[in-house]
Amino acid sequence: MSTAISVFRIVQAVVTITGLVWVLTGAIDFFGGRNNNDSMRQEKGSNGMVNGAAVGIIGAAVCQAIITALNGISM
């Protein structure tokens, strides 16, 4: 059981990091578009920030729920 929990902790970390990187690249696009008055790039950047935050938060929460459920199983 501890192996499965460790695997889900790794998956949780990877999903969270992926979401944060997505937020970072979205912020770079947003501010780059703002500096150049490119509304399309600003929109793309803001969507990237929102989607990245959602992936990071929801993915981490789902993995944590799985870990908690696995901890609740007793043999």
C-alpha positions, 0 to 999 in steps of 0.5 A: 500500500505504501508503494501506491501512496508514494506513486500518487504523491509523485503524481501529485507533485508532477501535476502541481508543478505542471500547473505552476509552469503553465501559470508562469508561461501564461503570465509571460504571455500576458505581460508580453502582450500587454507591453506590445498592446497585443490583446490576443496574446493577453487573452491567451496569457490570462487563459493560460494562467487560469487553466494552469491554476485550475490544473494545479489545484484540482489535480493536487486535490484529487491526488490528495483524496486518493492518498487519503482513501488509500490510507483509510484502507486497512488490511 
